[in-house]
Amino acid sequence: MIYGQEQNTTKVQLNKNSIYGSINAGYHGAEFGYGPGITYERQLVQFKKSYLYAQISWDYWLLWGLSANSFTLDAAYILGNKSAHLELDLGIDYTFECNDSYYTFCNDNQKFRLLAQAAFRYQKPGKGLILRAGVGTKALVFLSVGGSF
């Protein structure tokens, strides 16, 4: 008598939605700044060994005598199908600076700029934890921690 076992050939993929917080450090013009940020992303397309996500994020920057708000809309191409991934982002960043002496909402020194980043991303397929570290044009260096669902 022979007993067969059912084999599950369904591959576990990355979750469709993610949200994570970041700590950023980098240059805004001639000013060095740092600050927190938050990003939401949604999976658009799933390929055999890669993914395409749309991301929207907000970052708050502390500069010498100024603060800045940054809003970003970009596309992230994520390579890899196990736990370690390479993430390549390309998009548009809208930033406006505020003179801290006003203590009100302001939109001084507005600018649009292109965004490009590269990051190492740790995320197990089907699991919730996301860890990211990378470099780019918006933030010279950044670290992120979050979850997917």
Secondary structure, 3 states (H helix, E strand, C coil): CCCCCCCCCCCCCCCCEEEEEEEEEEEECCEEEEEEEEEEEEEEEECCCEEEEEEEEEEEEEECCEEEEEEEEEEEEEECCCCEEEEEEEEEEEEEEEECCCCCCCCEEEEEEEEEEEEEEECCCCCCEEEEEEEECCCCEEEEEEEEC
